[in-house]
Amino acid sequence: MTSLFGGKRLSKAALRIESYGTIDELNSWIGVLRDQDVNAKRKDILLAVQDRLFTIGSMLATEPGNTKVKIPNLHEDDVVFLEEQIDRMDTLLPAMRSFVLPGGHPVVSFIHVGRTVCRRAERLVIALHQSESVDPLVIKYLNRLSDYLFVVARLAAQELNAEESLWIPQMEK
């Protein structure tokens, strides 16, 4: 058992606990990404993402309806910020014509792991939202963050001169 902010006790296997635990895991992966030399120019952005993930974790760790616990808020501007970063990086990349296989360089692989953890966190929060109220902005932020990480992976591959392997579906022979 563990306690939410506000005192309510839940099983450590509860979906709410799994959700904010996965946000914590994602935050750790963002820290790994921030520590990579190729991401030095993105350090401040990644720090801002980590701050927002702590906010999301706090939101999920607070007993629903508890207004006595003071936690920071997530804002639409946080989502807009990610969208602006995606658009800026997209101008530096060739157009996507195929799915890209994760990999090509260890750093690119780390970014893709972070992206997939983000997608898992998003799925868990959506599942939680189906049974309890979760601020829809959390889901929106996680969705945009996974897209941001995908674009960062592509840009890092370009900056590292790593080969981007395209997925070529193997049709029946």
C-alpha positions in Angstrom: 0.0 0.0 0.0 1.0 3.6 -0.5 -0.5 7.0 0.1 -1.6 9.7 -2.3 -1.2 13.3 -1.5 -4.1 13.9 0.8 -3.7 10.6 2.7 -5.9 8.2 0.7 -4.2 4.7 0.7 -4.0 2.6 -2.5 -2.5 -0.6 -3.5 0.9 -0.2 -5.2 -0.6 -2.1 -8.1 -3.4 0.5 -8.6 -3.7 2.1 -12.0 -3.1 5.5 -10.5 0.1 4.4 -8.9 1.2 2.7 -12.1 0.4 5.8 -14.1 2.5 8.2 -12.0 5.2 5.6 -11.5 5.6 5.4 -15.3 5.7 9.2 -15.4 8.6 9.0 -13.0 10.3 6.4 -15.2 9.8 8.7 -18.2 11.3 11.6 -16.2 14.4 9.4 -15.6 14.7 8.7 -19.3 14.5 12.4 -20.1 17.4 12.9 -17.6 19.4 10.3 -19.6 18.6 12.2 -22.8 19.5 15.5 -21.2 22.9 14.0 -20.3 23.9 13.2 -23.9 26.3 15.6 -25.5 24.2 15.8 -28.7 21.4 17.2 -26.6 23.4 20.0 -25.0 21.5 22.6 -27.1 18.2 21.0 -25.9 19.2 20.9 -22.3 16.9 23.8 -21.2 14.0 22.3 -23.1 14.5 18.9 -21.6 14.8 20.4 -18.1 11.4 22.2 -18.7 10.0 18.8 -19.8 11.2 17.2 -16.6 9.6 20.0 -14.6 6.3 19.5 -16.4 6.6 15.7 -15.7 7.0 16.4 -12.0 3.9 18.5 -12.2 2.0 15.7 -14.0 3.3 13.2 -11.4 2.0 15.5 -8.6 -1.3 15.8 -10.3 -1.7 12.0 -10.6 -0.4 11.4 -7.0 -3.1 13.7 -5.5 -6.3 12.2 -4.3 -9.1 13.2 -6.9 -11.1 16.1 -5.6 -8.6 17.1 -2.9 -8.3 20.9 -3.1 -6.3 21.2 0.2 -3.1 19.9 -1.4 -1.3 22.6 -3.3 0.4 21.4 -6.5 1.6 23.2 -9.6 -0.7 23.3 -12.7 -0.1 22.2 -16.3 -1.1 24.8 -18.9 -2.1 24.8 -22.5 1.0 26.9 -23.1 3.1 23.8 -22.1 1.5 21.9 -25.0 2.0 24.8 -27.4 5.6 25.0 -26.4 6.2 21.3 -27.4 4.3 21.9 -30.7 6.5 24.9 -31.5 9.6 22.9 -30.8 8.3 20.1 -33.1 7.6 22.6 -35.9 11.0 24.2 -35.5 12.9 20.9 -35.7 10.7 19.6 -38.6 12.1 22.4 -40.8 15.6 21.0 -40.3 14.6 17.4 -41.3 13.8 15.7 -44.6 10.1 14.8 -45.1 9.0 11.5 -43.7 8.2 9.0 -46.5 8.3 5.8 -44.4 8.3 4.6 -40.9 11.7 4.8 -39.2 13.1 1.9 -37.3 14.5 2.9 -33.8 18.2 2.9 -33.6 21.3 4.0 -35.7 23.2 5.3 -32.7 23.0 4.6 -28.9 21.7 8.1 -28.2 19.0 7.8 -30.9 18.1 4.5 -29.3 17.8 6.1 -25.8 15.5 8.8 -27.2 13.3 6.1 -28.8 13.1 4.2 -25.5 12.0 7.5 -23.8 9.4 7.9 -26.5 8.0 4.5 -26.0 7.9 4.9 -22.2 6.0 8.2 -22.9 3.5 6.3 -25.1 3.0 3.7 -22.3 2.5 6.5 -19.8 -0.1 8.1 -22.1 -2.0 4.7 -22.4 -2.0 4.2 -18.7 -3.3 7.8 -18.0 -6.0 7.3 -20.6 -7.0 4.0 -18.9 -7.1 5.8 -15.6 -9.2 8.6 -17.1 -11.8 6.0 -18.1 -12.4 5.2 -14.4 -11.5 8.4 -12.6 -11.2 12.1 -13.7 -7.8 13.1 -15.0 -7.1 16.5 -16.4 -7.3 16.0 -20.2 -4.4 18.4 -20.6 -2.2 15.6 -19.1 -3.1 13.3 -21.9 -2.6 16.0 -24.5 0.8 16.9 -23.1 2.0 13.2 -23.1 0.8 12.8 -26.6 2.7 15.8 -27.9 5.7 14.9 -25.8 6.0 11.5 -27.5 5.8 13.3 -30.9 8.5 15.7 -29.7 10.8 12.8 -28.7 10.3 11.2 -32.1 11.4 14.4 -33.8 14.3 14.8 -31.4 15.4 11.3 -32.3 15.3 12.1 -36.0 17.2 15.3 -35.5 19.8 13.7 -33.2 20.3 11.0 -35.8 21.0 13.7 -38.4 23.3 15.7 -36.1 25.2 12.5 -35.3 25.4 11.4 -38.9 23.6 8.2 -38.0 21.8 6.2 -40.6 18.1 6.4 -40.4 16.8 2.9 -41.2 13.5 3.0 -43.0 10.9 0.3 -42.4 10.3 -1.5 -45.7 7.4 -4.0 -45.1 8.3 -7.5 -46.2 5.3 -8.6 -48.3 4.6 -12.2 -49.1 7.2 -13.7 -51.4 
